[in-house]
Structure formats: C-alpha cells, structure tokens
Amino acid sequence: MKNLKTFVRKSLLGGLLVLLPLVILVLIFRWTFYFVTDLIQPITNYMSTRFLLPELLADVLVVILIILACFMVGTLVSTGVGRWLHARFDGYLAKLAPGYRLIKEIVGQFMGDPESSPFSRGEVVKVKLFGEHCPTTVTAIATAKHKDGTITIFMPTGPNPTSGNIYHLPPELVEYIPDASVETMMRSIIACGAGSDKLFEKHTIVEAGHRDTNV
C-alpha cells in the first residue's frame, strides 16, 4: 500500500511538472493575444469596414503594418538626421512628461538595449570588501571614479540585480576585470553566481600566466 501511494504521488507530481508549464505558457500567449488585439481594435474595425475583411485577417494585417512601421522608424533613427530628430523629440517629450525617460529605460532594458541600462558605462570589478588582507571578494560594477582616487561601486544582490548596495572604496581594494561584460555579469547575478567561472575565465588565465612568469 505504501508503494502504491508513493507511485501515485510521484506520477501525479511528474504529470503536474510536465503539464503545468504548458498550461501557463498557453495562458500567457492567450493573454498577450487578447491584450494586443484590444489595443489595435480601433484600427482593426476601420480595416474591416473599409476593405470588408474578416476580423482575424484585419488583425494580422494591422500587426504587419505596425511591424513595418517599427522597421521604418528604426531605419530612420539609425541615420544622422534621424538621430538628431529623435534627440530633439526625446528632449521635448521629457519636459512634457517627466516619467517618459524612466519608461524608455525600462522598455529598453526589457528589449535588451544595452544603452538603456543604467550600468551600460560601468566596468566589472572584483572588490575586497572586507579589507586588503581578506581573501574574500565580491562581484560588483564600478560606476564612478573620484578626484581623490576613491571608486564608487554598486554591488548587486542575486537573483535581483536591480537592488544592492553602494560603496565608496580606495582603489587598492578594487580589481578591474577588463574582458568581462556587464551583461554577462548581470546574468551570473540573476543565476545566483552560476556562470562566474566563464565571467572570470580569461582573467584567471592571465593571472596564472603572470604567476608562471614571475616564477
């Protein structure tokens, strides 16, 4: 009887682990579909009545038109004139709507735009947070250098790298990792340290080479 209960429990749990992610994925797609169609409903209604199209076909055409519009705008802002117009538009809109820049940064980070990240100009560092003679180091981002030599670092917490602590440290406690990207470092923070071996791989090899040369 005990074996039967164990078998039923494991089978039920195994089935939930397989089916529940699929159900959640379908629900997310369903919500996204209805959310998008609700947003474009006025344009869809116009296309349906103007060209006598079925609603589903009108939805598809409107989505294609929006994608083409995004492509054309993206092509325009990649030119010198487009960048100038975009900068003027951004500055004007930021004055009218103070929350515009924050929304733009959030959307840019969500879409994977590195320039939208507040840490895009930062550098990955290893920090001896507990003193020069303590072997323990933490992963951080150098965000500013000061005239007195002090370095400001941001130490993100995992798995949410947008929260963390800010420290102002003397330069001897901060070690720069030149071959490590901020994006790779953020992924390792989100993964609670997994991937740190790849993050510091080249730096470790260089350090080992220096030690061999000194020997």
C-alpha positions in Angstrom: 0.0 0.0 0.0 2.9 2.3 0.8 4.5 1.7 -2.6 1.2 2.4 -4.3 0.9 5.8 -2.5 4.4 6.6 -3.4 3.8 5.7 -7.1 0.6 7.7 -7.3 2.3 10.7 -5.7 5.3 10.6 -8.0 3.2 10.1 -11.1 0.9 13.0 -10.1 3.8 15.3 -9.4 5.5 14.3 -12.6 2.4 15.0 -14.6 2.0 18.4 -13.0 5.6 19.3 -13.7 5.1 18.4 -17.4 1.6 19.9 -18.0 1.5 23.0 -15.7 4.3 24.9 -17.5 2.5 24.2 -20.8 -0.8 25.5 -19.4 0.8 28.6 -18.0 2.5 29.2 -21.4 -0.8 28.9 -23.2 -2.5 31.3 -20.8 0.3 33.8 -21.3 0.0 33.6 -25.1 -3.7 33.9 -24.8 -3.5 36.9 -22.6 -0.9 38.5 -24.9 -3.1 37.9 -28.0 -6.2 39.5 -26.4 -4.2 42.3 -25.0 -2.7 43.2 -28.4 -6.0 42.8 -30.3 -7.7 45.0 -27.7 -5.1 47.7 -28.3 -5.4 47.6 -32.1 -9.2 47.1 -32.1 -10.0 50.6 -33.5 -7.6 50.2 -36.4 -8.9 46.6 -37.0 -12.5 47.9 -37.1 -11.5 50.5 -39.6 -9.8 47.9 -41.8 -12.7 45.5 -41.5 -15.3 48.1 -42.6 -13.2 49.9 -45.1 -11.9 46.8 -47.0 -14.6 44.3 -46.0 -12.1 42.0 -44.3 -12.7 39.3 -41.7 -11.6 40.5 -38.2 -8.8 37.9 -37.8 -7.3 38.9 -41.2 -7.6 42.6 -40.3 -5.8 41.9 -37.0 -2.9 40.2 -38.9 -2.7 43.0 -41.4 -2.6 45.6 -38.6 0.2 43.7 -36.8 2.2 43.5 -40.0 1.7 47.2 -40.6 2.9 48.0 -37.1 6.0 45.8 -37.6 6.7 47.6 -40.9 6.3 51.0 -39.1 8.7 50.0 -36.4 11.2 48.9 -39.0 10.9 52.2 -40.9 11.3 54.2 -37.7 14.3 52.1 -36.6 15.9 52.7 -40.1 15.3 56.4 -39.8 16.8 56.8 -36.4 19.9 55.0 -37.5 20.7 57.9 -39.8 22.3 61.2 -38.7 19.2 63.2 -39.3 17.0 60.6 -37.6 19.2 60.6 -34.5 19.0 64.4 -34.4 15.3 64.4 -34.7 15.0 61.6 -32.1 17.1 63.5 -29.6 15.0 66.7 -30.1 11.8 64.7 -29.8 13.1 62.9 -26.6 14.1 66.2 -25.0 10.8 67.8 -25.8 8.8 64.8 -24.6 10.8 64.5 -21.4 9.8 68.1 -20.5 6.2 67.4 -21.1 6.1 64.0 -19.4 8.7 63.6 -16.6 8.1 59.8 -16.4 9.0 59.3 -20.1 12.7 58.7 -19.6 12.1 56.1 -16.9 9.6 54.3 -19.1 12.0 54.4 -22.0 14.8 52.9 -19.9 12.6 50.1 -18.6 11.4 49.3 -22.2 15.0 49.4 -23.5 16.2 47.0 -20.8 13.3 44.7 -21.4 14.1 44.7 -25.1 17.8 44.1 -24.5 19.1 47.5 -25.4 22.5 47.8 -23.6 22.4 51.7 -23.9 19.2 51.7 -21.8 20.9 50.1 -18.9 21.9 52.4 -16.0 25.1 50.3 -15.8 26.0 50.4 -19.6 29.1 52.6 -18.9 30.1 50.6 -15.8 33.0 48.2 -15.5 33.0 44.8 -13.9 35.3 44.6 -10.8 36.2 42.2 -8.0 36.2 44.0 -4.7 37.9 43.1 -1.4 35.0 44.4 0.6 36.3 43.2 3.9 39.8 44.6 3.6 43.0 44.2 1.6 44.2 41.2 3.7 40.9 39.2 3.4 40.8 36.8 0.5 37.0 37.1 0.1 36.0 39.1 -2.9 32.6 40.2 -4.3 31.4 40.9 -7.8 30.4 44.5 -8.5 30.3 47.3 -11.0 32.5 50.3 -10.9 30.1 53.2 -11.6 32.3 56.3 -10.8 35.9 57.4 -10.2 36.6 60.4 -8.0 39.4 63.0 -7.9 40.8 61.7 -4.6 41.2 58.2 -6.2 38.1 56.7 -4.5 36.0 54.4 -6.6 32.2 54.1 -6.3 30.9 50.6 -6.8 27.5 49.0 -7.0 27.2 45.5 -5.6 24.0 43.9 -6.9 22.2 41.2 -5.0 21.0 37.9 -6.6 18.8 37.0 -8.1 17.5 40.6 -8.5 20.4 42.6 -9.8 18.5 45.9 -9.7 18.8 46.0 -5.9 22.0 46.1 -4.0 24.4 48.3 -2.1 26.7 51.3 -3.0 30.2 51.6 -1.6 33.0 54.1 -1.9 36.3 52.3 -1.7 40.0 53.1 -2.1 41.5 51.9 -5.4 43.7 49.2 -3.8 40.5 47.2 -2.9 39.1 47.3 -6.4 40.4 45.0 -9.2 39.1 45.6 -12.7 38.2 42.7 -15.0 38.7 44.2 -18.5 37.4 41.2 -20.5 34.2 40.8 -18.6 31.0 42.4 -19.8 28.3 43.9 -17.6 25.6 41.9 -19.4 27.5 38.6 -18.6 28.0 39.7 -15.0 24.3 40.5 -14.6 23.3 37.1 -16.0 25.6 35.5 -13.4 23.9 37.6 -10.6 20.5 36.5 -11.8 21.7 32.9 -11.7 22.9 33.4 -8.1 26.6 33.0 -9.1 26.3 30.4 -11.8 28.4 31.3 -14.8 31.0 33.2 -12.7 33.7 30.7 -14.0 33.1 32.0 -17.5 32.9 35.6 -16.3 36.4 35.5 -14.8 37.9 32.8 -17.1 40.2 35.0 -19.1 41.2 37.0 -16.1 42.2 33.8 -14.2 44.3 32.6 -17.2 46.1 35.9 -17.3 46.8 35.8 -13.6 48.1 32.2 -13.9 50.4 33.4 -16.7 51.8 36.2 -14.6 52.5 33.9 -11.7 54.3 31.4 -14.1 56.4 34.3 -15.5 57.3 35.5 -12.0 58.4 32.0 -11.0 
